[in-house]
Amino acid sequence: MGMMDWYTDSTSQWAYITLIAVIIILGMAVLYLNYMMLSELKDMKRLLERIRKLLETVQ
């Protein structure tokens, strides 16, 4: 019963649960955006390497 009282006791408990859920969701979004940024940087590095090789052949 004590556990059920914790879930239904007060509205402040729901506020804490909601806050924790929002923090977790925002953290996952930040991780996803960092992953996407790193993959874009890898693509840019490959592209710049190709351009460098092309410029070396032109010289």
N, C-alpha and C positions, 0 to 999 in steps of 0.2 A: 504494500500500500504506500509506503514511503516514496517509492519511485513514481507512482502515479500522482501523488500529491505534488511532486516536483514539476511534473509536466503541466498540471492543471491549476497549480496554486495561484499564480499571479501573472498579470500581463507583462511584468518586467522580465520574466523568464523567456517569454516569446520574443521580447525585444533582443535579449542576449542571443538567442538561437538565430534570429534573423540577421543580427550583426555578424555573427560567426559565418553564416552562409554567404553573406555578401562579401566578406573578406576572402573566403575561399574562392568564390567565383572570380573576384577581381585578381587574385593571385594567379589563377589559372589563365586568365586573359593576358596578364603580363608575361607569363611564361610562353604562351603561344606567340605573342607579338615579338618577343625576343628571338624565338626560333625562326620566325619568318624573316626577321631582319638579318640574322646570321646566314640564312640560306640565300638571301639577296646579295649579301656581301660576297659569298662564295661565287655566285654567278658573275658578279662584277669583276672579281679577281680573274676568273677564267676569260672573260671578255677582254680585259686589259692585257692579259698575257697574249691572246691572239693578235691584238692590235700591235703589241710590241714586236712580235715575230713578223708580222706583215711589214712594219716599218723597217725592220732590219733587212728584209729581203729587197725592199725598194732601194735602200741605200746601196 
